[in-house]
């Protein structure tokens, strides 16, 4: 492989406490050297002058829906990973709610085989229970050996507490991770948005935050009992944050993620009746948003993950209560976080990279998240000051279901390298 030199970049790597204007050399698909090349430029090397742009460990999204197999009309592994690299993500972990469900080694291997030619690295997350039905546990060791990096019934809470206890015990065999969608479906049944003043004003059936919080509290207690690790998906409630903070202070192995849309929007957005504001968990209040923001900045919430959920226009262009939950996020996550948190100086660049690269890599136990010598050259180059307007029609994703169309943002991915090869390069 040809050597690549990223010249004159602002190299940021929280794992090395590094933030310096210098050069980076890639050799044989791995990080070879950071710093001025005293021996000069190697013969035949490709030199890319990134002119002060940020050069960071490739972003990692630990919560995406690629829809393949089964719903290729919404997204495919190819289109989803193209959206990923365009958004600066060098790796994504895909949820198991496909058709068929990723609850067998055969489906896991199918996903990995389809992903061999994908521009980003794909890590399958397998189901905790067969068919996501919450009854019979899957063969977790076999799924792990086939390539699954974590386990989740995403979209379905693991309601059977004994199943969750046994799953947490099983994954200790190989150091696995259980990711739970915390929602008591009896409490949330029929609801379409977060319970509160705006919900009452609009006359929509409510989803109380209690539906999330009860399951967060239960999951933490079971994780404490088993001594295993639990990851709470897409936290949306201030009380959930308090529970997670308290658990961490007590040494319980709990981690959590928040989505960019829960950091950027509140239930006020539902007043537009745009079905792209309908999601699960639902958008919370401004107080929820502020506490989620504080939690991800402080590290109580470990990761920012998109919960990229593609849907067709036909599915979303219906009455609000009938629309499916979820929005796409791979191509807007970085600029939303840059605009909301970094450019307002609430979060520094190193903190952002920790939550969008280093921590997801660590939790999933995968390569990436650092620019250490010998690490795979999964690299994102960020143009921090590029001003642009979100145009869903220009997305690489197969779907356009976003509430951010027409929004002006500051910051974007300029260049994405995966295994030392250019996977995406902006034309701007």
C-alpha positions in Angstrom: 0.0 0.0 0.0 1.1 3.5 -0.8 2.2 5.7 2.1 -0.1 8.6 2.9 0.9 11.8 4.7 -1.7 14.1 6.2 0.2 17.3 6.4 -0.4 20.4 8.5 -3.3 19.1 10.4 -4.5 19.7 13.9 -4.0 16.2 15.3 -6.4 15.5 18.2 -6.3 12.2 20.1 -7.7 12.0 23.7 -5.9 8.6 24.3 -2.6 10.4 24.0 -3.7 13.7 25.4 -2.6 15.1 22.0 -3.7 18.3 20.4 -0.9 19.6 18.1 -0.5 21.1 14.6 1.8 18.6 12.8 1.9 15.7 10.3 0.7 12.1 10.3 2.2 9.2 8.3 0.1 6.2 7.3 2.0 3.0 6.2 0.4 -0.3 5.3 -3.0 0.9 6.5 -1.8 1.7 10.0 -0.6 4.8 11.9 3.2 4.9 11.5 4.2 8.3 12.8 2.9 11.6 14.2 5.1 14.6 14.0 7.5 16.3 11.6 9.2 13.8 9.3 12.8 14.5 10.0 13.9 12.1 7.2 11.8 13.9 4.7 8.8 12.6 2.7 9.1 8.9 1.8 9.5 8.3 -1.9 6.2 7.7 -3.7 4.1 8.9 -0.7 0.8 10.6 -1.3 0.8 14.0 0.5 -2.6 15.5 1.4 -2.3 19.0 2.9 -5.3 19.3 5.3 -4.3 22.9 6.1 -5.2 23.1 9.8 -8.3 20.9 9.7 -8.8 18.5 12.5 -7.3 15.0 12.1 -8.9 12.7 14.6 -9.5 9.0 15.3 -12.3 7.8 13.0 -15.8 8.3 14.4 -17.6 5.1 15.6 -21.4 4.8 15.8 -22.5 2.0 18.1 -26.2 2.2 17.2 -27.3 2.1 13.6 -30.0 0.3 11.6 -28.8 -0.8 8.2 -32.1 -2.6 7.4 -30.3 -5.4 5.4 -31.4 -8.1 5.2 -35.1 -7.6 4.7 -35.8 -3.9 4.2 -33.4 -2.8 1.4 -36.0 -0.3 0.3 -35.1 1.8 3.3 -31.3 1.2 3.5 -28.7 -1.3 2.5 -25.3 -2.1 4.0 -23.7 -0.3 1.1 -25.8 2.9 1.2 -25.8 3.0 5.0 -22.0 2.8 5.2 -21.6 5.3 2.4 -23.7 7.7 4.5 -21.4 6.7 7.5 -18.1 7.7 5.8 -19.7 10.9 4.4 -20.5 11.7 8.0 -17.1 10.9 9.3 -17.8 7.5 10.7 -15.2 4.8 9.9 -17.1 2.1 11.7 -20.7 1.3 12.6 -22.4 -1.3 14.8 -25.7 -2.4 13.3 -28.8 -3.5 15.3 -30.4 -6.9 14.9 -34.0 -5.9 14.0 -33.6 -7.0 10.4 -35.7 -9.6 8.5 -34.7 -12.2 9.4 -33.6 -11.0 12.8 -29.9 -11.4 13.5 -30.4 -14.1 16.0 -28.3 -16.8 14.4 -24.7 -17.2 13.3 -25.9 -17.5 9.7 -27.4 -14.0 9.7 -24.4 -12.6 11.4 -22.1 -14.1 8.8 -24.3 -12.8 6.0 -24.0 -9.3 7.3 -20.2 -9.5 7.7 -19.9 -11.0 4.2 -22.0 -8.2 2.6 -20.0 -5.7 4.5 -16.6 -6.8 3.1 -17.0 -4.4 0.2 -18.6 -1.6 2.3 -16.7 1.7 2.6 -16.9 1.6 6.5 -16.3 -1.3 8.9 -19.5 -3.0 10.0 -19.8 -4.7 13.3 -23.0 -6.8 13.8 -25.0 -6.6 17.1 -26.9 -9.8 17.6 -30.3 -10.3 19.3 -30.5 -11.3 23.0 -33.7 -13.3 22.4 -34.8 -15.3 19.4 -36.9 -13.2 17.0 -36.6 -10.3 19.5 -39.6 -11.9 21.2 -38.2 -11.8 24.7 -38.7 -15.5 25.4 -35.8 -17.7 24.5 -32.2 -16.5 24.7 -30.1 -16.8 21.6 -26.8 -18.8 21.4 -24.7 -15.9 22.5 -21.3 -17.7 22.4 -21.9 -19.0 18.9 -23.0 -15.5 17.8 -20.0 -13.9 19.3 -17.7 -16.4 17.5 -19.5 -15.6 14.3 -18.6 -11.9 14.7 -21.3 -10.2 16.9 -19.7 -7.5 19.1 -22.7 -7.0 21.4 -26.2 -8.1 22.0 -29.5 -6.2 22.1 -33.2 -6.6 21.5 -33.2 -3.0 20.3 -36.6 -1.5 19.9 -37.8 -4.1 22.5 -36.9 -3.9 26.2 -35.7 -7.2 27.7 -38.8 -7.3 29.9 -38.2 -10.7 31.4 -35.8 -9.8 34.3 -34.5 -13.4 34.6 -33.7 -13.4 30.9 -31.7 -10.2 31.4 -29.9 -11.7 34.4 -29.0 -14.9 32.5 -27.9 -12.9 29.5 -25.6 -10.8 31.6 -24.1 -13.9 33.1 -23.6 -15.6 29.8 -21.7 -12.6 28.2 -19.2 -12.6 31.0 -17.8 -15.8 29.4 -16.3 -13.7 26.6 -16.5 -10.2 28.0 -19.6 -9.3 26.0 -21.9 -6.3 26.3 -25.7 -6.2 26.6 -27.4 -3.1 25.2 -30.9 -2.5 26.4 -33.7 -0.4 25.0 -35.2 0.7 28.3 -39.0 1.1 28.0 -41.8 -0.5 29.9 -44.3 -1.1 27.0 -47.3 -1.3 29.4 -46.7 2.3 30.6 -45.8 3.7 27.1 -48.5 1.7 25.2 -50.3 3.9 22.7 -48.2 7.0 23.4 -46.6 9.0 20.6 -44.7 11.8 22.5 -43.3 12.6 25.9 -45.9 13.3 28.6 -46.1 16.9 29.6 -47.6 20.3 28.9 -47.0 20.2 25.1 -48.4 16.7 24.8 -51.5 17.8 26.7 -51.9 20.9 24.5 -51.6 18.9 21.3 -53.9 16.2 22.5 -51.5 13.3 21.8 -51.5 10.1 23.8 -48.5 10.4 26.3 -45.3 8.4 26.9 -44.4 9.0 30.5 -40.6 9.3 31.2 -41.3 6.7 33.9 -41.5 4.0 31.2 -37.7 4.6 30.6 -36.7 5.3 34.1 -38.1 2.1 35.7 -36.2 -0.1 33.3 -33.0 1.9 33.7 -33.2 1.4 37.5 -34.0 -2.3 37.1 -31.2 -2.9 34.6 -28.7 -1.2 36.8 -29.7 -3.4 39.8 -29.4 -6.6 37.7 -26.0 -5.5 36.4 -24.9 -4.9 40.0 -26.1 -8.3 41.0 -24.3 -10.1 38.2 -21.2 -8.0 38.1 -21.6 -7.7 34.3 -21.6 -4.7 32.0 -24.9 -3.1 30.8 -25.2 -0.3 28.2 -28.3 1.9 28.2 -29.3 2.9 24.7 -30.5 6.4 23.7 -31.0 7.9 27.2 -33.7 10.7 27.1 -34.7 11.5 30.6 -33.1 13.6 33.3 -34.0 11.0 36.0 -32.3 8.3 33.9 -29.1 10.4 34.0 -29.4 10.6 37.8 -29.7 6.9 38.0 -26.7 6.3 35.8 -24.6 8.8 37.6 -25.4 7.3 41.0 -24.7 3.8 39.6 -21.3 4.8 38.3 -20.4 6.4 41.6 -21.1 3.1 43.2 -18.8 1.3 40.8 -21.5 -0.5 38.8 -20.5 -1.4 35.3 -23.1 0.7 33.5 -22.5 2.8 30.4 -24.9 4.9 28.3 -25.4 6.8 25.0 -27.4 9.8 23.9 -28.4 10.8 20.4 -27.7 14.1 18.6 -31.4 14.7 18.2 -32.0 14.4 21.9 -29.2 16.9 22.5 -30.5 19.3 19.8 -34.4 19.1 19.9 -37.1 19.1 22.5 -40.8 18.2 22.5 -41.4 21.8 21.2 -40.4 20.4 17.8 -43.5 18.2 17.8 -45.7 21.3 17.4 -44.7 21.2 13.7 -46.5 17.9 13.3 -43.5 16.8 11.3 -43.4 13.0 11.6 -39.7 13.2 11.6 -39.9 14.4 15.2 -41.6 11.2 16.2 -39.1 8.8 17.7 -38.6 6.3 20.5 -37.6 7.4 23.1 -39.5 10.6 22.5 -38.1 14.1 22.6 -38.0 15.4 26.1 -38.3 18.8 27.7 -35.7 21.6 27.6 -34.7 20.6 31.2 -34.1 17.0 29.9 -32.1 18.3 27.0 -29.9 20.5 29.2 -29.2 17.6 31.7 -28.4 15.2 28.8 -26.0 17.8 27.4 -24.3 18.2 30.8 -24.1 14.5 31.3 -22.3 13.8 27.9 -19.9 16.7 28.5 -19.0 15.4 32.0 -18.8 11.8 30.9 -21.7 10.4 32.8 -23.1 9.5 29.4 -20.2 7.8 27.6 -21.2 8.0 23.9 -23.0 10.0 21.3 -24.7 7.5 18.9 -27.1 8.3 16.1 -29.8 5.5 16.3 -29.8 6.0 12.5 -33.3 4.7 11.6 -34.1 5.0 7.9 -37.8 4.9 6.8 -39.3 5.5 3.4 -41.2 8.7 2.5 -44.4 6.6 2.2 -44.1 5.4 5.7 -43.4 8.8 7.2 -45.9 10.9 5.2 -48.9 9.8 7.2 -50.8 10.9 10.2 -48.5 11.6 13.1 -49.8 8.8 15.4 -49.4 6.2 12.5 -45.9 7.1 11.5 -43.0 4.8 12.5 -40.5 6.1 15.0 -37.0 7.2 14.1 -34.8 9.4 12.0 -31.6 9.1 10.1 -28.5 10.6 11.6 -25.2 9.4 10.1 -24.7 12.5 7.9 -25.8 15.1 10.4 -24.4 13.8 13.8 -21.0 15.4 13.6 -22.2 18.9 12.5 -25.0 18.9 15.0 -22.6 18.1 17.8 -20.1 20.7 16.5 -22.8 23.4 16.2 -24.6 22.7 19.5 -21.7 21.8 21.8 -18.2 22.5 20.3 -18.7 25.9 18.7 -20.6 27.1 21.8 -17.5 26.0 23.8 -19.5 23.7 26.1 -17.4 20.7 24.9 -13.8 20.8 23.7 -12.7 18.8 20.6 -11.0 16.1 22.7 -14.2 15.5 24.7 -16.2 15.2 21.5 -13.8 12.6 20.0 -13.9 10.7 23.2 -17.7 10.4 23.1 -17.8 9.7 19.3 -14.8 7.5 18.8 -12.7 6.4 21.8 -15.5 5.4 24.1 -17.6 3.5 21.6 -14.5 1.6 20.5 -13.7 0.7 24.1 -17.2 -0.4 25.0 -17.5 -2.6 21.9 -14.0 -4.0 22.2 -13.1 -3.1 18.7 -10.0 -1.6 17.0 -10.1 2.1 16.6 -10.6 5.2 18.8 -7.0 6.3 18.8 -4.1 7.4 16.7 -1.5 5.4 18.5 1.4 4.0 16.4 0.4 0.7 15.0 -3.4 1.4 15.3 -5.5 0.9 12.1 -5.6 4.1 10.1 -9.3 4.8 10.7 -9.1 8.6 10.5 -11.6 11.4 10.1 -10.6 14.9 8.9 -13.0 17.6 10.1 -13.5 21.0 8.6 -14.6 22.7 11.8 -15.7 26.0 10.2 -17.5 24.9 7.1 -20.9 26.5 7.0 -23.6 24.5 5.1 -27.3 23.8 4.9 -28.8 20.4 5.4 -30.3 19.1 2.2 -31.7 15.6 2.6 -31.9 15.1 -1.1 -28.1 15.1 -1.2 -27.7 12.4 1.4 -26.0 9.2 0.6 -28.5 7.4 2.7 -31.3 5.7 0.8 -33.8 7.5 3.1 -34.3 11.2 3.8 -36.3 11.1 7.1 -34.7 13.9 9.0 -36.2 16.9 10.9 -33.0 19.0 10.2 -33.7 19.7 6.5 -32.9 23.4 5.8 -30.9 23.9 9.0 -27.6 25.8 8.8 -24.8 24.0 10.6 -21.1 24.7 11.2 -18.6 21.9 10.7 -18.5 18.8 8.6 -16.4 15.8 7.6 -13.8 16.7 5.0 -12.0 13.3 4.5 -12.5 9.8 5.8 -9.9 7.1 5.7 -10.6 3.4 6.5 -7.6 1.1 6.8 -5.5 3.9 5.3 -7.6 4.2 2.2 -9.7 7.2 1.2 -13.4 6.2 1.7 -14.8 9.7 1.4 -13.5 13.1 0.3 -15.6 16.2 0.3 -15.8 18.2 -2.9 -16.2 21.4 -0.9 
